[in-house]
Amino acid sequence: MGEQRVAIITGAARGIGRAIAQALSRQGAATVIADIDDEGARRVAREIEESGGRALAIPVDVSVPAQVAEMVREAADKLGRIDILVNNAGILSATSIEALREDEWDRVMAINVKSAVFASQQALPWMIRQGWGRIISISSLSGRMGGVSAGCAYSTSKAALIGLTMSLARQTADKGITVNAVAPGTTRSDIIRGFNAEQMERIMRSIPVGRLGEPEEIAALVAFLAQDTAGFITGAVIDINGGMFMG
Ligand SMILES: NC(=O)c1ccc[n+]([C@@H]2O[C@H](COP(=O)([O-])OP(=O)(O)OC[C@H]3O[C@@H](n4cnc5c(N)ncnc54)[C@H](O)[C@@H]3O)[C@@H](O)[C@H]2O)c1
């Protein structure tokens, strides 16, 4: 590889996104730690720099397309190119259909789906120009089989990411770009604090391997998809869930 690859990871201030940024950094990429949590993003960028990597923190609310455009512009200005985009930022909603309100629906769709659409729109021209690119979106088991404890807005948003993945994969397959989705089952991170004890118990009972996933396990899969050797995988949804869903 010639120049260092540049990876943007949204929602990388903690949890799965942080682990993905660390894994891509170990794989040689310069990383953009993009998150609404500015302080957390700077902390992760510092961690990566301290372990010998190159990282840039960019504050962004991914639900606002203008901020997403600015994020990609700043990353390209400062690091010179965009090779890998990981659409990871997301929020959980465990609200039932009966209790769901329009503002919650709009927020979940804006943060979980609209973000990925417009980030991809902004990053793709760079990848097309370079003749190489990777877009990886973090979907969910909930988008594959309906959530065990997650609500319908969340499941819908994660299924929508799969549609987006297949659509973009078809449009870019002949351009050296792959577009894939990773669908984790319940993984140890702050997001699952949104489940109450009874919901967690229901989840734990439904995991055949008998434990939660670890952020590093999701990150290893994403890092693999970002490699040259994964160039024949596109438009795929890869399940990683301890056997909760076997499709
Ligand atoms: N943990 C799980 O069990 C699990 C399972 C399946 C899918 N996922 C998905 O994995 C992704 C990462 O989740 P996590 O478990 O690490 O959760 P997390 O809550 O620990 O991390 C989410 C990150 O996204 C950031 N974020 C939230 N809203 C944002 C916004 N508007 N703009 C920019 N950044 C924003 C947060 O600040 C945080 O750093 C999410 O898309 C989530 O839906 C998680």
The ligand as an SDF file (V2000), in Angstrom:
LIG
                    3D

 44 48  0  0  0  0  0  0  0  0999 V2000
  -24.1920   -2.7870   21.8120 N   0  0  0  0  0  0  0  0  0  0  0  0
  -25.0670   -3.5480   21.1920 C   0  0  0  0  0  0  0  0  0  0  0  0
  -25.6480   -4.4720   21.7610 O   0  0  0  0  0  0  0  0  0  0  0  0
  -25.3520   -3.3170   19.7200 C   0  0  0  0  0  0  0  0  0  0  0  0
  -25.9740   -4.3430   19.0110 C   0  0  0  0  0  0  0  0  0  0  0  0
  -26.2430   -4.1540   17.6620 C   0  0  0  0  0  0  0  0  0  0  0  0
  -25.9170   -2.9660   17.0650 C   0  0  0  0  0  0  0  0  0  0  0  0
  -25.3240   -1.9810   17.7830 N   0  0  0  0  0  0  0  0  0  0  0  0
  -25.0050   -0.7340   17.0870 C   0  0  0  0  0  0  0  0  0  0  0  0
  -23.6300   -0.4770   17.2080 O   0  0  0  0  0  0  0  0  0  0  0  0
  -23.4270    0.9400   17.1010 C   0  0  0  0  0  0  0  0  0  0  0  0
  -22.5170    1.3900   18.2390 C   0  0  0  0  0  0  0  0  0  0  0  0
  -23.2060    1.2040   19.4390 O   0  0  0  0  0  0  0  0  0  0  0  0
  -22.5220    0.9870   20.8720 P   0  0  0  0  0  0  0  0  0  0  0  0
  -23.0740   -0.2690   21.3970 O   0  0  0  0  0  0  0  0  0  0  0  0
  -21.0660    1.1930   20.8000 O   0  0  0  0  0  0  0  0  0  0  0  0
  -23.2510    2.1880   21.6620 O   0  0  0  0  0  0  0  0  0  0  0  0
  -22.7010    3.4340   22.4880 P   0  0  0  0  0  0  0  0  0  0  0  0
  -23.9240    4.1300   22.9620 O   0  0  0  0  0  0  0  0  0  0  0  0
  -21.6880    3.0120   23.4890 O   0  0  0  0  0  0  0  0  0  0  0  0
  -21.9620    4.3090   21.3760 O   0  0  0  0  0  0  0  0  0  0  0  0
  -22.6620    5.0870   20.4510 C   0  0  0  0  0  0  0  0  0  0  0  0
  -21.7950    6.2760   20.0670 C   0  0  0  0  0  0  0  0  0  0  0  0
  -22.5220    7.0450   19.0910 O   0  0  0  0  0  0  0  0  0  0  0  0
  -22.4330    8.4170   19.4630 C   0  0  0  0  0  0  0  0  0  0  0  0
  -23.5870    9.1620   18.9470 N   0  0  0  0  0  0  0  0  0  0  0  0
  -24.8720    9.0660   19.3560 C   0  0  0  0  0  0  0  0  0  0  0  0
  -25.6280    9.9570   18.6930 N   0  0  0  0  0  0  0  0  0  0  0  0
  -24.8060   10.6280   17.8550 C   0  0  0  0  0  0  0  0  0  0  0  0
  -24.9950   11.6690   16.9220 C   0  0  0  0  0  0  0  0  0  0  0  0
  -26.2020   12.2250   16.7250 N   0  0  0  0  0  0  0  0  0  0  0  0
  -23.9200   12.1150   16.2330 N   0  0  0  0  0  0  0  0  0  0  0  0
  -22.6920   11.5650   16.4340 C   0  0  0  0  0  0  0  0  0  0  0  0
  -22.4530   10.5850   17.3010 N   0  0  0  0  0  0  0  0  0  0  0  0
  -23.5070   10.1230   18.0110 C   0  0  0  0  0  0  0  0  0  0  0  0
  -22.4070    8.4120   20.9820 C   0  0  0  0  0  0  0  0  0  0  0  0
  -21.8810    9.6340   21.4980 O   0  0  0  0  0  0  0  0  0  0  0  0
  -21.5130    7.1990   21.2530 C   0  0  0  0  0  0  0  0  0  0  0  0
  -20.1540    7.5580   21.2950 O   0  0  0  0  0  0  0  0  0  0  0  0
  -24.8020    1.5750   17.1050 C   0  0  0  0  0  0  0  0  0  0  0  0
  -25.2080    1.8730   15.7760 O   0  0  0  0  0  0  0  0  0  0  0  0
  -25.6870    0.4910   17.6760 C   0  0  0  0  0  0  0  0  0  0  0  0
  -27.0360    0.5960   17.2560 O   0  0  0  0  0  0  0  0  0  0  0  0
  -25.0320   -2.1380   19.1020 C   0  0  0  0  0  0  0  0  0  0  0  0
  1  2  1  0
  2  3  2  0
  2  4  1  0
  4  5  1  0
  4 44  2  0
  5  6  2  0
  6  7  1  0
  7  8  2  0
  8  9  1  0
  8 44  1  0
  9 10  1  0
  9 42  1  0
 10 11  1  0
 11 12  1  0
 11 40  1  0
 12 13  1  0
 13 14  1  0
 14 15  2  0
 14 16  1  0
 14 17  1  0
 17 18  1  0
 18 19  2  0
 18 20  1  0
 18 21  1  0
 21 22  1  0
 22 23  1  0
 23 24  1  0
 23 38  1  0
 24 25  1  0
 25 26  1  0
 25 36  1  0
 26 27  1  0
 26 35  1  0
 27 28  2  0
 28 29  1  0
 29 30  1  0
 29 35  2  0
 30 31  1  0
 30 32  2  0
 32 33  1  0
 33 34  2  0
 34 35  1  0
 36 37  1  0
 36 38  1  0
 38 39  1  0
 40 41  1  0
 40 42  1  0
 42 43  1  0
M  CHG  2   8   1  16  -1
M  END
$$$$
